[in-house]
């Protein structure tokens, strides 16, 4: 079967996942039951079935075709992320960011979105502790996500620096946009913008792309 896309988690917010992992019940049994019944209700909301699908393809934190630094740590965080996402979806369906058109801040704390993301403004000096803002279009308003470079799968080095190379420099220079899926914690929803803090970013690349790595 021909693979139409290369998918992997390019960003996992380790601090937020650690916090949620302690607050939720990650050891609970979130087995999928009555999926057909669940899917009848508001298909745009993410429930247990959508979370399982999210992790069924592209199940890696970083591109599997390259040698992974701290590979064991990354596997641990991917497992934590999956448990956290299942726990969140079991508590309440995760609505799409388009639901924010209702201006209802109490609808949900977490939202999902898929779209083209780019760096809003390139930073002159990138280090692991640098925070960059990714932006994606949501109709008339932009979605702004603040991301710590230390949480990207490629780039952060043990000495605190961030390595730019031919595989990632155009993205971090705000020169190209990439298709990603995210679930984010809502920080602000106004008439001119939506601001959030992502739990993860899952990158989707054409199958012909053998270079891009984030």
N, C-alpha and C positions, 0 to 999 in steps of 0.2 A: 504494500500500500504506500502510495506517495505521501510524504509528509508535507503539508501545505504551509506550516509555520514552525519556527523554533520558539519555544516558550520556556521561560524560567523566571524565578523570583529574583529580581535584580536589587531589591531593597527590602529589608526587614527592620522595623524599628525595635531594636533589641530591648531598650529600656521600657517602652510601653508594653511589649509582649511579656517581659518579666513581671511587670506590675499586674497586668491582667491575669496572668497565669496564677498568681498568688490570690487574687481577689475572687476569681471564678472557681469553678470546681472542675479542673482539667481531668480529674480521674473518673468523672462520671461517665456513664455509658450512653453516648449519643448515637445509638444505633438508628438507622433510617427505618421508619415505620410509616405505612400508609402514604407513600410518596405520591401516588396518583391523586389522593385526596388533597395533599398539600399543594400540588401544582395547579389545581383548579383555582385556587385563591390567589389573585394578583401575581401574575407570572413575573412581573418586574421586580418584585421583592425577592431577596435572596433568603432561602431557607436552607435546611440541612442538605437537600439534594444539590443545590447550586454550589455549596461549599465543597461537597465531595467531588463534583465535577471540576472545580477549580484546582484541586490537588491531584486529580487523576491524570492530567496531562501537564507536562513541563514541571514535574515534581523535583525541582532542584533549586538551591539557593546559589545562583551563579551558573554559568554555562558549563555543561558537563564535558564539553570537548576540550576544555583547557585544564591545566593543573591547578587545583584549588588549594589556596593557602587556608590554613585553619579549617580544613574540610570537616573534621569531627564537630567543631563548634557550630558550623553552619548547618549540619544535619540536625543537631540538637535544637537549634532555633527554628528550623523548618517544622520539626515535630511539635514544638511548643505552639507555633503559629497555627498549625492545623487544629490543635486541641482548643485553642482560644477561639478561633473562628467558629468551630462547631458549637462551642458553649454560647457564644454571642447569638448565633442563629437559632439556637434552641430556646434562648430567653425571649427573643423577639425577632421577627423577620427584619432584614437589613434593606431599607428602601433605596431606590436609585436617587442620585443627586437631583434629578429633574423634579422630584417631589418637593424640593425646596421652593418651587414656584408658588407653593401655597403659603409661604412666609410663616410656616408653623415651626417654631424652634423646638417645640416639645414633641414633635413627631417621632424623632429618634436621635440618639447621640452619634450613631454611625451610619454612613452612607456609602454606596458603591458607585463607581463611575469607570467607564472605558472610553478612551479617546486618545488623541494625539497630544503628547506632552512635550514641552521644551523648557529649557532654562529661561527664566524671565529676564535675568540680567547676569551676565558673566562676571565672576569675581576675579580680581587681579591676581590674587594669591590663594590657591586652594590648599587647604590642610584638612586633616581628618576631622577637626573640630569646627570646620566651616559649615554654615547653614546656607543652603541655596533654596531658591523658590522655584518650583515647577508650576507652569501654567497650562491650562487646557480650556478650550472653549465649551461653554454650556449655554448655547443660544446667545442672548445678548450680554450675558455676564461671564467673566472668567472664573474658573476654579483655580485657586492658589493653594499650593501645598508646600509647606516648609519642611525641608529634608536635611538631615545631618549627613555629611559625606561619609562619616564613619560607618554608616549602615548600608552603603552600597556594596554589592558583592565583589566588585573589582575596584582597585584604586587605593584604598587605605593601606598604609604600610605600618609596621610595628613602631617606627620612630615618630609616628604622628604626621608624617607627610602624606600627600595624596599624589599618586602617580598618574600623570597624563601620558597617553600614548596614542598611536594611530587608530586604536580601536574605540577610544572614548572622547578624544579631544574635541571633535566637532560638536558632540552633544553638549559638553560642559562649556563650550564657547558660544552656546545659544545659536548654532548654525544649522542644526537639524532638529526635527521633531520625531519622536518615536511613539508607537502605539503601546499603551500600557493599560492595565486594569488595576484598580485600587479600591481598598476600603479605608475610609478616613474618619477620624474623629472631628466632628463639626466644631469649629471655633467661632465662626461668624457667618451669617447669611443676611446680606443687605441687598439693596436695590442695584448696587453697582458691582458687587463681587461676592463670592463665596470663599471662605478661608477655612482650611482644614489641616490636620496633622495626620499623615498616612500611617497605617499599621504596616502596609506593604505596598510594593509596586511589582506587578508581574508584567514582564516585557514580552511582546510578541513580535517576532521578526520574520521576514520572508525566508523560506527554506533555502533560498540562494545566498543568504547572508552568512558568510563564514567568518566575519571579522568583528562586527560590533559586539562589544562586551561592556556592561555597566555593573 
